[in-house]
Amino acid sequence: TKLVTKVNEDFRHVQEPKVGEKTHPKQGAAGPPLGTDHRYGIKSSISEYTAQSCIKGYYALEDQLPDYDLGRCTKVGKRNITKETRAFGVPSIRNDIPAPHPSKRSIADDCSYGDEPSAAVILSPQRFDTLGISDSEFLLRRPKEEIEALLKSVPLPGCNFDELWEKSVALFADGLQLVSLDVLLYVHSENINTNVAMQTCSLQQTVKPVA
């Protein structure tokens, strides 16, 4: 063991600090004797502008305004000067021209006609969207002959068309002899539920409990 004076040991800790420890500023226990208004660094002697003026700005109002020719054509004979109040250019959604039918529309046509499906429709397509039939077709009220012709292509088992038609017309309660496919199918499903309930009830009455 080597014995040294405390002054030498304190000097070694200050002059050669351990790895990972902060270095002593060597300005006394309370820090350097500087006033509260002291600023570090050297004051610029070549510019009158300070960091504060650069941050807050020192331009006059007329200097902050945009140039008079900003966004304007300065070439003679090329200026778009008019007294009209209409909007120039082409709208983003072309409601001003008739939209071609989707089956005749080119895949390279990037023009928006305002009839494109939304993200919700793409994520949750309608029931018969792949067949080109929208749900609104089922809500469209049609005459009796048209509805009967549609049901002939898709026959419903045990279906009495005249009975379904009368019940469907009664649901609208407006006296018009027009019915939608949605209402007709709803009445048909209610008839099926009623028949199933009656058959189930009759089976329960015929089955006797085993003693």
Salt bridges, closest charged atoms under 4 A:
GLU9 OE2 - ARG12 NH2 2.58
GLU9 OE2 - HIS13 NE2 3.06
ASP10 OD2 - LYS6 NZ 2.82
GLU84 OE1 - ARG86 NE 2.93
ASP96 OD1 - ARG94 NE 2.94
ASP115 OD2 - ARG105 NH2 2.95
ASP135 OD1 - ARG127 NE 3.79
GLU137 OE1 - ARG142 NH2 2.94
GLU146 OE2 - ARG142 NH1 2.83
ASP162 OD1 - LYS144 NZ 3.38
GLU163 OE2 - LYS167 NZ 3.21
ASP174 OD2 - ARG141 NH1 2.64
